[in-house]
Amino acid sequence: MSNIDQSRRNFLKTGGLLALGSTLPISLVELAFAESSQNFTFAYISDAHIQHIKGNRFVRNWDMGLRRAVAEANLLTPKPDFVMFGGDLAQLGSKEELDHGAEIMSALKHPVKYVMGEHDYYLDLGAYWEKLFGPQYYSFEHKGVHFVVLNSIRTYDDWTHKRWPTAEQRMLEMAGLDNPNGSPFMVGDEQRKWLKEDLAKVAKTTPIVVFSHSPLQKIYKGWNFWTEDAEQIQALLKPFKKVSVIYGHVHQIQYNQIGNISFNSVMATAWPWPYPQSYAQAEQYLPKLTVPMNRADPFFERDATGWQFINVANGNVDVNFTLYNNSDRTVRFDTVKKQPRDQAYQDEKARINPQRHY
Amino acid sequence: MRRLLLLVITVFSTTAWGQAVDSRQPTASAQVNPLLGLPPLPIPADNPQTPAKIALGEKLFHDKRFSIDGTVSCANCHDGNKAFTDNLPVSVGHHGLTGTRNAPTVINAAFYKSQFWDGREPDLEAQSKGPFVNPVEAGLANHEPILQIVRTDPDYHAAFKGVFNVGGDKLTMEHVSKAIASFERSLIAGNSAFDRFYFGGDKSALNEQQQRGLQVFLEQGRCVSCHTIEQDHALFSDSRFHNIGIGINAVQDDVPRLAQAFLEAKNKGGDVDKMVLTDKKSSELGRFAVTDAFNDLGAFKTPTLRNIALTAPYMHDGSLKTLKEVVVHYNNGGVTPADAIVNDFLSGGIRPLNLSDAQIDDLVAFMEALTSEQYAKPKPAAKGGSHE
């Protein structure tokens, strides 16, 4: 705590700007990436799962999670350059849900970009979402970083187009966990081809940040914490010097390093999921680097949910998690070990042990 | 099979509810311990309770000379005849100035893990120094005038010599605050009708409506989540901070500006104690003013509910006049009036409760059963020292 306070004071002194929220290590934006005018931060909100009940009624708790994340992101100083929304704005992909979510998001005072989640997609295959937010996959440049947004929650054409009597049924099947009727997520041929062409135009020294909804790794298939063509995507990213993948979907803090690629998950604003290893009878590959957080306190409806403030000051991503009713956490890229590192809970004795017995 | 049946019965009779009613030894309720329902009193190792120290603290607590105009003592806002509060929405300081916060009762304040509505001080010793130098309370520029008096007044000289064996320049504000804290720590009270019912096994101590109210308190009302009741005692506070939609609702559109201005002022050396009591809007930032954490925006400490019927009006800003208004606020899911907009930073546990009018009345009746019949003293103080 005193270190953070110290760095915050230093920042205030040198930066002349106000660091709002002492728990955010905002002094990091002063680290050199190119020139100081190129330093930047962005906020990341994900997995709101806005759920329509009836008429003008939506699930209050999911509404409140997103509203609060938006309100807090508006308090950030220095201002983030933009906000990413990491997918699953809706719960069952309906127009009402997407409209309601977009309305809550419209309170943001920063530009916003969106990632497609499976809950947004499987009702109309993204048609209404595209009307609201634009293409399902795209790339953009920002202050020397190449950003790629993928729709990583597609699956086999046979499953999508031939199996279900109605679109609603298809949506419900994909929304379930441990569902034998489900199908693994993938980026697919069409987007991988596009990605290859997109990356061909980028210098190998340019930092790459990929936003996807599913992990672009294989963690646990039963809950679709899984991307079927992960290896092929990783191969396309391999030639670049600094690569980060930021994904939603898992509603928990995960981080990992595979070769040159750093992986960071983001928290949901809606609800926490259990950790895959709690479901011990099934095969899972939870990242070895990840330190699980302590379990949510059921009384505090927002506990184990949150949003994050990310900086790209050194070309890698440092994720600052803002967690409600919980200790904020920071997963920062360790430039010596060349992997993400949890700043508070890395040491065994500094951890709050998660519940391991179910 | 019979074994299984017995086991089932046991499980049912030792729920939180059943345990109080069925599994405790009934005691003679008339002779019951005056501290019934309270845990052991936490006493700092460096400030043990003694009768003489408590008596000295009481004298300091009532001394109006420790204010800029000679009219304000601790007892102004924490009046022993009003359950150690002042029954005002917000307290009145020197020259009739008002602050921004409702005076909490001192009774059982010794059990809190932090002091003030925003928890900015860790204990009574640290807390007791603040109001003297607050611009809208006692209004002193610093503590020097107090030290001047306690070092020269013959009665104080003798008392401090006797209690701390100090005098002259060696007598500091630490000694003054320790004595006041000791007195405050003697103001503890249990043995309410609830305690006799729940911990004392006296089934007649609560009437039927109050018993229904307890049920609402434990279940549908969700009150117990923050106003905690343990197995063998009840402080009715989790010593945590929650945004319950009081105060902050009215300034929510202004929060970005307020928060930024507050932190700027704080970084320039501004004093939280002064800022929150002199600026109504900044006061509504709550615990955030202490921690700078988003999570604490608009959050205030859970107050005890003991003696709550004696300490109206309610909430950190004294904005709710009756216990019924308080329950209705929670029933609305953290808004008053019911159609107001919930603030974005509302604590997760606050949500509409769907209580009926009858349940609301039951809950109020239960809270009225939390009044201690007398203020009890901790054991070390039992032989002497009076504050009545």
Interface residues (C-beta under 8 A of the other chain):
Chain A: R9 L12 L18 A19 L20 G21 S22 T23 R60 N61 M64 R67 R68 V70 A71 E72 N74 L75 T77 F299 F300 E301 R302 D303 T322 L323 Y324 N325 D328
Chain B: R222 S225 V255 P256 A259 Q260 L263 E264 N267 T291 D292 A293 F294 N295 G333 V342 D344 F345 L346 S347 G348 G349 R351 P352
